[in-house]
Amino acid sequence: MSYEIIGITVLWTFLYGYIIIASIDFGAGFFNFYSKVTGTDNIISPIIGRYLNPVWEVTNVFFVFFFVGIVGFYPDTAYYYGTALLIPASIALILLSIRGSYYAFNSYNKESKMSWAFLYGVTGLLIPASLSVALVISEGGYIIQDDSGIQLNLEELLFSTYSWSVVFLAIITVLYVSSAFLTFYANRARAKEATELTRRWFLIWTLPMLVITQFVFLGLRDHNYEHFTNAQNVWYLFGLSLLFMGIAVYLVWRRINYGLAFIMIMMQYGFAFFGYGISKMPYILYPYVEINTSVVNDAMALALTVVFVLGLFMLIPSLGLLLRLFLFDKDYVQGKDNSKY
């Protein structure tokens, strides 16, 4: 297997990990704000707080690995995306700063203000929306290259059906994945009211998830027919994704094995995400950046491959240890022992 294939596989795995973990984090922030608005914060906010306290600092580790790796393996991405993503990336950084400030203010104040919860919750939806623009741009048609350099066609981006379908997919993914995890986490904490509340949230967002995925495929067909055709060639991956989604919804609907249900959701997104990536090959950015022609020299590719594979093998056990010490510790989850943090 060539270095570029190994490299993009490892980087895609990092990005997949970020999507799952960040979706839980971002969605939990929004649901925390929503519960305050609806007066159910006394039911769910303590559980959300116990989840967020130990993990919020490690959420962006996967994204940092992916960002450094994609530029290291494929330097051309920095040239094309550096200009094209100037506005959306700047917006995302501002939103991340606001979100990070919430933790500082909330930690040093006894009472959480509604304005802070609002900013924390809203940024949890706007950050994935702004970051999803990178995937939209990667489909081509939004970047203009001429004698003056690289330019982003903002008009095409803002009025593109495919662009908005991906943005809404990112937002719904956050709410869908997060509500599923919170259902499992609340059930593990033996909080029946919270479990029923988050279970209802998950079932509510199931239908929008199905609908928006159809809009994404229709938008992709109109915008990049070549990619759409390639996606049809790996239909079985998307079919398995739909199957795992059905199993997850069934388990949650029947109120059985919420942990297995969340694993099914991870499988759902895993097959869909890697199906999308495989069908996109060999392009990283249509039609400018390909993994075969834009990769660094062999010596650097080998060094980066070794480093990132080792990084992946170190990060996963570290994350597992974090989950074991905090998220899956019986006393901590049930709020009996907060001394660990």
Secondary structure as UniProt FT lines:
FT   HELIX           3..38
FT   HELIX           41..55
FT   HELIX           56..58
FT   TURN            59..60
FT   HELIX           61..73
FT   HELIX           76..84
FT   HELIX           86..107
FT   HELIX           114..131
FT   HELIX           133..137
FT   TURN            138..139
FT   STRAND          143..146
FT   TURN            147..148
FT   STRAND          149..152
FT   HELIX           154..158
FT   HELIX           161..188
FT   TURN            189..190
FT   HELIX           192..223
FT   HELIX           225..233
FT   HELIX           235..253
FT   TURN            254..255
FT   HELIX           258..280
FT   TURN            281..282
FT   STRAND          283..285
FT   TURN            286..288
FT   STRAND          289..290
FT   TURN            291..293
FT   HELIX           298..322
FT   HELIX           323..327
FT   HELIX           330..333
FT   TURN            334..335
FT   TURN            339..340
//
